[in-house]
Amino acid sequence: MGTKTADETGAETGAEATTDEEKVSVTKSADDVAESATEAADGPDADLDAEDAEDAEDLVDDADLAGDLAEAEGPSGVGQGAAAVVSAALGLVSLTGGWIGTVAAARETLVGQLQTSSTASVAKQVKEVYGDAWATTALWAGLFALAALLTGVVVLARPAFGAPGKAQAPWIKSVAWAGVALGVIGLLLAVLKYSDALLGLPSTS
């Protein structure tokens, strides 16, 4: 058996040292890569993501707060607007007439014809056949006008009984006032016609 010379022993020792150094270098490189990945994950992008998440939470909180405020303020005025439009429509019907008034007047004319004999006086025939029918038309027109007037007044007075400090939309006020005006005019004309002060029966003498 041969013995190892000093040169061979030194070569082996140097080779082992080199191998150990390479292992240490590889280990340090792996640690550096891991630290770099951790820093990248915790770097500015991570901060931005956290800020975005906080902003999103703030937006959700603001939306919830706005919804709570809207509920606290009360109704949005849709019902009042609809009632104002109904008031104006009823006022127009009271002036122009509706199918209910037309049918009622025709029925009254038929009743007058059936209940009046051909031997009755002309004045009685005119009153039973035409006068009562016209009065019926005026009566229904007056009912529509009264409904328009009351509905408009309720819409205008509604803010006083609602949420304090909540103003009524201008267009709702305008339409409601139109309904009140049409109701007053229609009611006045209906009363004048029903009492024969306006367009009364012609004289038969």
Secondary structure by P-SEA (a helix, b strand, c coil): cccccaaaaaaaaaaaaaaaaaaaaaaaaaaaaaaaaaaaaacaaaaaaaaaaaaaaaaaaaaaaaaaaaaaacccaaaaaaaaaaaaaaaaaaaaccaaaaaaaaaaaaaaaaaccccccaaaaaaaccaaaaaaaaaaaaaaaaaaaaaaaaaaaccccccccccccaaaaaaaaaaaaaaaaaaaaaaaaaacccccccccc
